Amino acid sequence: MRPGSIKIPPVFIFLFLIILFASLFSYVIPSGTFERESKMYHKIEQTVVKPGTYKVIPKHYSLKGLFLDDPQEGRATPISIMGLLTAIPKGLQHSAALVFFVFIIGAVFNLIIETKTIHAVLARLIAMFRNSTTLLFLIIYTAISIGSAFMGIIMELIPIIPIIVMLARQKGYDLMFGFGLVVLPLFVGWSTATTNPYNVQIAQQIAEVPLGSGMLLRTILLVLGIGIGFSYLMWYGNRVKNKSRKPMVEDSQNGSMSKDEFSDLKLTRKHLWILIALIMGYGGILTAIQYMGWGMIEMSGGFLGIAIIVMLISGMSGERSMEVFTEGLQVMIVPALVIGVARGISIVMMESQIMDTILFHTSNTLSEFPKSMATMGMLVFQSFLNFCIPSASGQALVSMPLMTPLADLLDISRQTAVLAFVFGDGFSNMIIPTNGLLIAMLSVARIPFEKWFRFALPIYLIFMLFSCIMLVFALWTGY
């Protein structure tokens, strides 16, 4: 086999193989459990792990349990063949709100694309920044990073991926560059988490440190992260543009309008009204998320409202509107299903009760290392946990109740433990195939995961080194 000839299997097969291996591990990894208790965090009742309560649960093996579920009181049951097969439907059931949201996003955005509003706006941007391409990209990159770092924006960015991809390609860059212009700043902002309510605030609440504390350092980290990530992106993009390297993803994989077609488009009054409706609706949804506690169901309803307004302004017939809406749903079938399939991995690990065993032994191992190494170990552990539980709040509820007393025992500040959690949860999202949102975004841009992995791995390793240095700095300064 020639070097570089190894290919990652298609995403569904790859995820199913991970579920299969997790199921097999349920037969050899001891089962165990921590006691959990309900606590109120920021007026929300959450179930948290009680440190020091881990106990081994004996496994129940049987011939019936190999094929069908065979539960027994007080014992853990390895995953049966039926459990393996139902992990995906259960994952879809647990991810129903997110799956529906992704479907709606695809349908609504397809309606907006049909009106040619996005194309007209792109034509105007290209004209305005004809001689300032790098400045335009830096503004986009910084805006996305700030939105993610301060407000935890992530799913809301799915609709703009095709827009930024088209803009980048009209400026002579490739599909991967345009996709990276959205996704890299998203994860930089998420990983530095200045005030992100979905990771750092939950982790601080559980670690019992003041909300918003340590913000100055995280703001500095955001600025540094923007500089590192944008430099890498432009380095790659300039090599592609100057023909010193072949585009990682061929343009034929993602059709768009030609430069001539863009230059012929004029930004009409109808386009402006649609743009105003989109911006106001989008801003209203983001505001409601932050201040009214909206979830994915409410967000989906908000985007449906935007779709109705766009249909009315555009003057599109009801029949044509439904055709375009349906086409958008069809495009999102794979991204939506991938989210549910990826969730099946954590379903298997939780049902076989091996997740707590992994947590227990990891926390014990970290306690044997010096403080600096233990802090880096927390980072590695959180990165691994993100592979199993690709949810920031889910990880916080599982790991922070363990990492908080561990930090106390190792004489590491709880604030530093929170920082290790944020880094581990954030940067690994760039490359893990169990991150359903990443896979959904890749599907929207029509980029194979293995090609994205090759692009993102170097900058991920750079950010991991950056994280280790910053954690050691936090230890030295008593952060």
C-alpha positions as CSV (number, residue, x, y, z in Angstrom):
1,M,0.0,0.0,0.0
2,R,1.5,3.4,-1.1
3,P,2.0,6.1,1.6
4,G,-1.1,8.3,1.7
5,S,-3.3,5.7,0.2
6,I,-5.2,5.0,3.4
7,K,-8.7,6.4,3.3
8,I,-11.2,6.9,6.1
9,P,-14.4,5.0,5.3
10,P,-17.6,6.9,4.4
11,V,-18.9,8.7,7.5
12,F,-21.8,6.4,8.3
13,I,-19.6,3.3,8.1
14,F,-16.9,5.0,10.1
15,L,-19.3,6.0,12.9
16,F,-20.9,2.6,12.9
17,L,-17.5,1.0,13.3
18,I,-16.9,3.2,16.4
19,I,-20.2,2.1,17.8
20,L,-19.3,-1.5,17.1
21,F,-15.9,-1.2,18.9
22,A,-17.5,0.6,21.8
23,S,-20.0,-2.3,22.0
24,L,-17.2,-4.8,22.0
25,F,-15.3,-2.9,24.7
26,S,-18.4,-3.2,26.9
27,Y,-17.5,-6.9,27.3
28,V,-14.0,-6.3,28.5
29,I,-14.0,-2.9,30.3
30,P,-15.4,-3.3,33.8
31,S,-18.7,-1.5,34.4
32,G,-19.1,0.9,37.2
33,T,-21.0,4.0,38.3
34,F,-20.7,7.1,40.4
35,E,-23.6,8.3,42.5
36,R,-25.2,11.4,41.1
37,E,-27.3,14.2,42.7
38,S,-29.5,17.0,41.4
39,K,-28.3,20.5,42.0
40,M,-29.5,23.9,40.9
41,Y,-27.1,25.8,38.7
42,H,-28.2,29.2,37.5
43,K,-31.8,28.3,38.1
44,I,-31.5,25.1,36.1
45,E,-31.7,21.7,37.8
46,Q,-28.7,19.5,36.7
47,T,-27.6,16.0,37.6
48,V,-23.9,16.0,38.6
49,V,-21.4,13.3,39.6
50,K,-20.5,12.9,43.3
51,P,-16.7,12.4,43.6
52,G,-15.5,9.5,45.7
53,T,-18.7,7.4,45.1
54,Y,-17.4,5.2,42.3
55,K,-18.2,1.5,42.7
56,V,-17.8,-1.5,40.3
57,I,-20.9,-3.1,39.0
58,P,-20.6,-6.9,38.2
59,K,-21.5,-7.8,34.7
60,H,-24.2,-10.2,33.7
61,Y,-23.2,-12.4,30.8
62,S,-25.7,-14.7,29.1
63,L,-26.5,-16.3,25.8
64,K,-29.7,-14.3,25.5
65,G,-27.8,-11.2,26.4
66,L,-25.5,-11.7,23.4
67,F,-28.4,-11.3,21.0
68,L,-31.2,-9.5,22.9
69,D,-31.2,-7.2,26.0
70,D,-31.2,-9.2,29.1
71,P,-31.2,-6.8,32.1
72,Q,-30.7,-8.1,35.6
73,E,-31.1,-6.2,38.9
74,G,-27.9,-4.8,40.3
75,R,-25.7,-5.9,37.3
76,A,-24.4,-4.3,34.1
77,T,-25.2,-5.8,30.8
78,P,-22.8,-5.7,27.9
79,I,-24.2,-4.4,24.6
80,S,-26.2,-7.1,22.7
81,I,-26.5,-7.3,19.0
82,M,-29.9,-5.7,19.3
83,G,-28.5,-3.0,21.5
84,L,-25.9,-2.3,18.8
85,L,-28.5,-2.1,16.1
86,T,-30.8,0.2,18.2
87,A,-28.0,2.5,19.2
88,I,-28.5,4.6,16.1
89,P,-32.3,4.9,16.4
90,K,-31.8,5.9,20.0
91,G,-29.2,8.4,19.0
92,L,-31.6,9.9,16.5
93,Q,-34.3,10.0,19.2
94,H,-32.1,11.8,21.7
95,S,-30.9,14.2,19.0
96,A,-34.4,14.9,17.6
97,A,-34.5,18.6,18.2
98,L,-31.1,19.1,16.6
99,V,-31.9,16.9,13.7
100,F,-35.1,18.9,13.0
101,F,-33.2,22.2,13.3
102,V,-30.7,21.1,10.7
103,F,-33.5,20.1,8.3
104,I,-35.1,23.5,8.8
105,I,-31.9,25.4,8.3
106,G,-31.3,23.7,5.0
107,A,-34.8,24.4,3.7
108,V,-34.9,28.0,4.8
109,F,-31.5,28.8,3.4
110,N,-32.4,27.2,0.1
111,L,-35.3,29.6,-0.1
112,I,-33.0,32.6,0.5
113,I,-30.5,31.3,-2.1
114,E,-33.4,31.0,-4.7
115,T,-34.1,34.8,-4.3
116,K,-30.5,35.5,-5.4
117,T,-30.2,38.0,-2.5
118,I,-27.0,36.3,-1.2
119,H,-25.5,36.5,-4.7
120,A,-26.3,40.1,-5.1
121,V,-24.8,41.0,-1.7
122,L,-21.7,39.0,-2.6
123,A,-21.4,40.9,-5.8
124,R,-21.5,44.2,-3.8
125,L,-18.9,43.0,-1.3
126,I,-16.6,41.9,-4.1
127,A,-16.8,45.4,-5.6
128,M,-16.3,47.1,-2.2
129,F,-13.3,45.1,-1.1
130,R,-11.8,44.7,-4.6
131,N,-8.3,45.7,-3.3
132,S,-8.7,44.7,0.4
133,T,-9.4,41.0,0.3
134,T,-7.3,40.1,3.4
135,L,-9.1,42.9,5.4
136,L,-12.5,41.5,4.4
137,F,-11.5,38.0,5.5
138,L,-10.0,39.2,8.8
139,I,-13.3,41.1,9.6
140,I,-15.3,38.0,8.9
141,Y,-12.9,35.8,10.9
142,T,-12.8,38.1,13.9
143,A,-16.6,38.6,13.9
144,I,-17.2,34.8,14.0
145,S,-14.6,34.3,16.7
146,I,-16.1,37.0,18.9
147,G,-19.6,35.7,18.5
148,S,-18.5,32.2,19.4
149,A,-16.4,33.3,22.3
150,F,-18.9,35.6,23.9
151,M,-22.3,34.1,23.0
152,G,-21.5,30.5,22.1
153,I,-22.7,30.9,18.5
154,I,-22.1,27.6,16.6
155,M,-25.2,26.0,15.1
156,E,-26.5,29.4,14.0
157,L,-23.5,29.6,11.6
158,I,-24.6,26.7,9.4
159,P,-26.6,28.9,7.1
160,I,-23.7,31.2,6.3
161,I,-21.3,28.4,5.2
162,P,-22.3,28.4,1.5
163,I,-22.2,32.3,1.5
164,I,-18.7,32.5,2.8
165,V,-17.6,29.6,0.5
166,M,-18.9,31.4,-2.5
167,L,-17.3,34.7,-1.5
168,A,-13.9,33.0,-1.0
169,R,-14.1,31.3,-4.3
170,Q,-14.9,34.5,-6.1
171,K,-11.7,35.9,-4.7
172,G,-9.7,33.1,-6.1
173,Y,-9.4,30.8,-3.1
174,D,-10.6,27.2,-2.9
175,L,-13.5,25.5,-1.2
176,M,-11.5,24.4,1.8
177,F,-10.3,28.0,2.4
178,G,-13.9,29.3,2.4
179,F,-15.1,26.5,4.7
180,G,-12.1,27.2,7.0
181,L,-13.0,30.9,7.1
182,V,-16.2,29.9,9.0
183,V,-15.2,26.8,11.0
184,L,-11.7,27.8,12.2
185,P,-12.8,31.0,13.9
186,L,-15.9,29.3,15.3
187,F,-13.7,26.8,17.2
188,V,-11.1,29.4,18.1
189,G,-13.9,31.4,19.8
190,W,-15.5,28.4,21.4
191,S,-12.2,27.2,22.7
192,T,-11.1,30.5,24.3
193,A,-14.7,31.0,25.7
194,T,-14.6,34.6,27.0
195,T,-18.2,34.4,28.3
196,N,-19.5,31.4,26.4
197,P,-22.7,30.3,28.3
198,Y,-22.5,26.7,27.1
199,N,-19.1,25.7,28.3
200,V,-17.1,28.1,30.6
201,Q,-20.1,29.4,32.5
202,I,-21.5,26.0,33.2
203,A,-18.0,24.7,34.2
204,Q,-17.5,27.7,36.5
205,Q,-20.8,27.2,38.2
206,I,-20.0,23.5,38.8
207,A,-16.4,24.4,40.0
208,E,-18.0,27.0,42.3
209,V,-15.9,29.9,41.0
210,P,-17.4,33.3,40.3
211,L,-19.2,33.5,36.9
212,G,-17.2,35.7,34.5
213,S,-14.0,35.5,36.6
214,G,-10.7,35.0,34.7
215,M,-12.2,36.8,31.7
216,L,-9.1,39.0,31.1
217,L,-6.8,36.1,30.3
218,R,-9.5,34.4,28.2
219,T,-9.9,37.6,26.2
220,I,-6.1,37.7,25.6
221,L,-6.3,34.0,24.6
222,L,-9.0,34.9,22.1
223,V,-6.9,37.6,20.5
224,L,-3.9,35.3,20.3
225,G,-6.1,32.5,18.9
226,I,-7.5,34.7,16.2
227,G,-3.9,35.7,15.1
228,I,-2.7,32.1,15.1
229,G,-5.7,30.7,13.3
230,F,-6.0,33.5,10.7
231,S,-2.3,33.3,9.9
232,Y,-2.6,29.6,9.2
233,L,-5.7,30.0,7.0
234,M,-4.1,32.8,4.9
235,W,-0.9,30.8,4.6
236,Y,-2.9,27.9,3.2
237,G,-5.1,30.2,1.0
238,N,-2.2,32.1,-0.5
239,R,-0.4,28.9,-1.5
240,V,-3.6,27.7,-3.2
241,K,-4.1,31.1,-4.9
242,N,-0.5,31.3,-6.1
243,K,-0.7,27.7,-7.5
244,S,2.1,26.5,-5.3
245,R,-0.2,23.7,-4.1
246,K,-3.2,21.9,-5.5
247,P,-6.6,22.8,-4.0
248,M,-7.4,20.2,-1.4
249,V,-11.0,20.0,-2.6
250,E,-11.8,20.4,-6.3
251,D,-14.2,23.2,-7.2
252,S,-16.3,20.8,-9.2
253,Q,-17.6,19.3,-5.9
254,N,-19.5,22.4,-5.0
255,G,-21.0,24.4,-7.8
256,S,-21.4,28.2,-7.7
257,M,-22.0,31.1,-10.0
258,S,-19.2,32.3,-12.2
259,K,-17.5,35.7,-11.8
260,D,-19.3,37.1,-14.8
261,E,-22.7,36.0,-13.4
262,F,-21.8,37.8,-10.1
263,S,-20.8,41.0,-11.8
264,D,-24.1,41.1,-13.7
265,L,-26.2,41.0,-10.5
266,K,-27.6,44.2,-9.0
267,L,-28.7,44.7,-5.4
268,T,-32.3,45.6,-5.9
269,R,-34.8,47.0,-3.4
270,K,-36.4,43.5,-3.1
271,H,-33.0,42.1,-2.2
272,L,-32.5,44.7,0.5
273,W,-35.9,44.0,2.1
274,I,-35.1,40.3,2.2
275,L,-31.7,41.1,3.6
276,I,-33.2,43.3,6.3
277,A,-35.7,40.6,7.2
278,L,-32.9,38.0,7.4
279,I,-30.7,40.2,9.6
280,M,-33.5,41.3,11.9
281,G,-34.8,37.7,12.2
282,Y,-31.4,36.3,12.7
283,G,-30.5,38.9,15.3
284,G,-33.9,38.4,17.0
285,I,-33.2,34.6,17.3
286,L,-29.7,35.2,18.8
287,T,-31.1,37.7,21.3
288,A,-33.8,35.3,22.3
289,I,-31.3,32.5,22.8
290,Q,-29.2,34.7,25.1
291,Y,-32.0,36.4,27.1
292,M,-35.2,34.3,26.7
293,G,-33.6,30.8,27.0
294,W,-34.6,29.7,23.5
295,G,-33.6,26.2,22.5
296,M,-33.4,24.4,19.2
297,I,-37.2,24.0,18.8
298,E,-37.8,27.7,19.3
299,M,-34.9,28.5,16.9
300,S,-36.4,26.2,14.3
301,G,-39.7,28.1,14.6
302,G,-37.9,31.4,14.3
303,F,-36.2,30.3,11.0
304,L,-39.6,29.1,9.7
305,G,-40.9,32.6,10.4
306,I,-38.0,34.1,8.4
307,A,-38.9,31.7,5.5
308,I,-42.5,32.8,5.4
309,I,-41.4,36.5,5.4
310,V,-38.9,35.8,2.6
311,M,-41.6,34.0,0.5
312,L,-43.9,37.0,0.9
313,I,-41.3,39.6,0.0
314,S,-39.9,37.7,-3.0
315,G,-43.3,37.1,-4.5
316,M,-42.4,33.5,-5.1
317,S,-45.5,31.3,-5.9
318,G,-46.6,28.8,-3.3
319,E,-45.9,25.9,-5.5
320,R,-42.4,27.1,-6.3
321,S,-41.7,27.9,-2.7
322,M,-42.6,24.3,-1.6
323,E,-40.4,22.9,-4.4
324,V,-37.4,24.9,-3.2
325,F,-38.2,24.2,0.5
326,T,-38.3,20.4,-0.2
327,E,-35.0,20.6,-2.1
328,G,-33.4,22.2,0.9
329,L,-34.8,19.4,3.1
330,Q,-33.3,16.7,0.8
331,V,-29.9,18.4,0.9
332,M,-29.8,18.1,4.7
333,I,-30.8,14.4,5.0
334,V,-27.2,13.2,5.4
335,P,-26.0,16.0,7.8
336,A,-29.1,15.5,10.0
337,L,-28.8,11.7,10.1
338,V,-25.1,11.9,10.9
339,I,-25.8,13.8,14.1
340,G,-28.1,11.0,15.4
341,V,-25.6,8.3,14.3
342,A,-22.8,10.0,16.2
343,R,-24.9,10.3,19.3
344,G,-25.2,6.5,19.2
345,I,-21.6,6.2,20.5
346,S,-22.3,7.8,23.8
347,I,-25.6,5.8,24.0
348,V,-23.6,2.6,23.9
349,M,-21.0,3.7,26.5
350,M,-23.7,4.9,28.9
351,E,-26.0,1.9,28.6
352,S,-23.1,-0.6,29.2
353,Q,-22.0,1.6,32.1
354,I,-18.3,1.8,31.1
355,M,-18.2,5.6,30.8
356,D,-17.9,6.1,34.6
357,T,-15.1,3.5,34.7
358,I,-13.1,5.4,32.1
359,L,-13.7,8.6,34.2
360,F,-12.6,6.9,37.4
361,H,-9.4,5.5,36.2
362,T,-8.4,8.6,34.3
363,S,-8.9,10.8,37.4
364,N,-6.8,8.4,39.5
365,T,-4.0,8.3,36.9
366,L,-3.8,12.1,36.7
367,S,-3.4,12.4,40.5
368,E,0.0,10.6,40.1
369,F,1.7,13.3,38.0
370,P,3.3,16.6,38.8
371,K,1.1,19.6,38.6
372,S,2.1,20.8,35.2
373,M,1.8,17.3,33.7
374,A,-1.5,16.7,35.5
375,T,-2.9,19.9,34.1
376,M,-1.9,18.8,30.6
377,G,-3.4,15.4,31.4
378,M,-6.7,17.2,32.2
379,L,-6.5,18.7,28.7
380,V,-5.9,15.3,27.1
381,F,-8.7,13.7,29.1
382,Q,-11.2,16.4,28.1
383,S,-10.2,16.0,24.5
384,F,-10.8,12.2,24.7
385,L,-14.1,12.8,26.6
386,N,-15.2,15.2,23.8
387,F,-14.8,12.2,21.4
388,C,-17.2,10.2,23.5
389,I,-19.6,13.0,24.6
390,P,-19.5,15.7,21.9
391,S,-21.5,18.2,24.1
392,A,-19.9,20.9,26.2
393,S,-22.6,21.0,28.8
394,G,-22.7,17.2,28.9
395,Q,-19.0,17.0,29.5
396,A,-19.1,19.7,32.2
397,L,-21.7,17.7,34.1
398,V,-19.7,14.5,33.9
399,S,-16.1,15.7,34.3
400,M,-16.1,19.0,36.3
401,P,-17.4,17.3,39.5
402,L,-14.4,15.0,39.2
403,M,-11.8,17.6,38.0
404,T,-12.7,20.1,40.7
405,P,-11.7,18.0,43.8
406,L,-8.8,16.6,41.8
407,A,-7.5,20.2,41.2
408,D,-7.9,20.8,44.9
409,L,-5.8,17.7,45.8
410,L,-3.1,18.7,43.3
411,D,-3.0,22.3,44.5
412,I,-4.2,23.5,41.0
413,S,-6.6,26.4,41.0
414,R,-10.1,25.6,40.0
415,Q,-10.0,28.4,37.5
416,T,-7.1,26.5,35.7
417,A,-9.1,23.3,35.8
418,V,-11.9,25.2,34.1
419,L,-9.5,26.5,31.5
420,A,-8.2,22.9,30.8
421,F,-11.9,21.8,30.3
422,V,-12.6,24.7,27.9
423,F,-9.4,24.0,25.8
424,G,-10.1,20.2,25.7
425,D,-13.8,20.6,24.8
426,G,-13.1,23.2,22.2
427,F,-10.1,22.6,20.0
428,S,-10.7,18.8,19.6
429,N,-14.0,19.7,17.9
430,M,-12.0,20.6,14.9
431,I,-11.1,17.0,14.1
432,I,-13.3,14.4,15.9
433,P,-15.7,12.5,13.6
434,T,-18.2,12.1,16.5
435,N,-18.9,15.9,16.4
436,G,-22.2,15.8,14.6
437,L,-22.2,19.5,14.0
438,L,-18.8,19.4,12.3
439,I,-20.0,16.5,10.1
440,A,-23.2,18.4,9.3
441,M,-21.2,21.5,8.3
442,L,-18.8,19.4,6.1
443,S,-21.9,17.9,4.4
444,V,-23.3,21.4,3.7
445,A,-20.0,22.3,2.1
446,R,-19.6,18.9,0.4
447,I,-16.2,18.3,1.9
448,P,-15.1,14.7,2.8
449,F,-14.1,14.4,6.4
450,E,-10.7,12.9,5.6
451,K,-9.7,15.9,3.5
452,W,-10.8,18.3,6.2
453,F,-8.9,16.2,8.7
454,R,-5.7,16.6,6.6
455,F,-6.2,20.4,6.5
456,A,-7.2,20.8,10.2
457,L,-4.7,18.5,11.9
458,P,-1.6,20.8,11.7
459,I,-3.5,23.8,13.1
460,Y,-5.1,21.5,15.8
461,L,-1.7,20.4,16.9
462,I,-0.5,24.0,17.0
463,F,-3.5,24.9,19.2
464,M,-2.8,22.0,21.5
465,L,0.7,23.2,22.0
466,F,-0.7,26.7,22.5
467,S,-3.1,25.2,25.1
468,C,-0.3,23.4,27.0
469,I,1.8,26.6,27.2
470,M,-1.1,28.7,28.4
471,L,-2.0,26.1,31.1
472,V,1.6,26.1,32.4
473,F,1.4,29.9,32.3
474,A,-1.8,29.8,34.3
475,L,-0.2,27.6,36.9
476,W,2.8,29.9,37.2
477,T,0.7,33.0,37.6
478,G,-1.8,31.4,40.0
479,Y,-4.6,32.0,37.6
